[in-house]
Amino acid sequence: MQSEQLKQRILREPSKFNIFLKELISENRFEDGEALEIALLLIKNGSESLSDKQWHVFLENGILRDKYVDK
């Protein structure tokens, strides 16, 4: 799954994705501190609050890189 496709899926299903993020956080699955901070922002403020740069860091360093989803 490409970054833009994943972003659109997150935007369509934010409550399901928040549950997934909370599970990843509780299991200490984020190795990138910046991606973890962005994940916490997503949960707290919603996906619409992220800048393009934050989306890029989160998708590339937090989710796709660690193969939580198919590329």
C-alpha positions as CSV (number, residue, x, y, z in Angstrom):
1,M,0.0,0.0,0.0
2,Q,1.4,3.4,-1.0
3,S,1.5,6.3,1.4
4,E,-1.3,8.3,-0.2
5,Q,-3.6,5.3,-0.2
6,L,-2.9,4.6,3.4
7,K,-3.5,8.2,4.3
8,Q,-6.9,8.2,2.6
9,R,-7.8,5.0,4.4
10,I,-6.9,6.5,7.7
11,L,-9.0,9.6,6.9
12,R,-12.0,7.4,6.0
13,E,-11.8,5.2,9.1
14,P,-10.2,7.3,11.9
15,S,-11.8,5.5,14.9
16,K,-10.6,2.1,13.7
17,F,-7.1,3.5,13.1
18,N,-7.0,5.1,16.5
19,I,-7.6,1.7,18.1
20,F,-4.8,0.3,16.0
21,L,-2.5,3.1,17.0
22,K,-3.3,2.6,20.7
23,E,-2.4,-1.1,20.4
24,L,0.9,-0.2,18.7
25,I,1.8,2.3,21.4
26,S,0.8,0.0,24.3
27,E,3.1,-2.7,22.8
28,N,6.0,-0.2,22.3
29,R,6.1,-0.9,18.6
30,F,7.3,2.6,17.5
31,E,11.0,2.9,17.3
32,D,11.0,6.4,15.8
33,G,10.3,9.0,18.5
34,E,9.0,11.6,16.1
35,A,6.5,9.1,14.6
36,L,5.4,8.2,18.1
37,E,4.7,11.8,18.9
38,I,2.7,12.2,15.7
39,A,0.7,9.0,16.5
40,L,-0.2,10.6,19.8
41,L,-1.2,13.8,18.0
42,L,-3.4,11.7,15.7
43,I,-5.2,10.2,18.6
44,K,-5.6,13.4,20.5
45,N,-6.4,15.9,17.7
46,G,-7.5,13.8,14.8
47,S,-6.0,13.2,11.4
48,E,-7.1,16.6,10.0
49,S,-4.7,18.3,12.4
50,L,-1.5,17.0,10.8
51,S,0.6,18.9,8.4
52,D,1.9,17.4,5.1
53,K,5.4,17.0,6.7
54,Q,3.9,15.2,9.7
55,W,1.9,12.9,7.5
56,H,5.1,12.1,5.5
57,V,7.1,11.3,8.7
58,F,4.3,9.3,10.2
59,L,3.7,7.2,7.1
60,E,7.2,6.6,6.1
61,N,9.0,6.3,9.5
62,G,6.1,5.1,11.7
63,I,3.8,2.8,9.7
64,L,5.1,1.8,6.3
65,R,8.8,1.4,7.3
66,D,7.9,-1.0,10.1
67,K,5.6,-3.1,7.8
68,Y,2.5,-2.7,10.0
69,V,0.7,-2.5,6.6
70,D,1.5,-3.9,3.2
71,K,3.5,-1.7,0.9
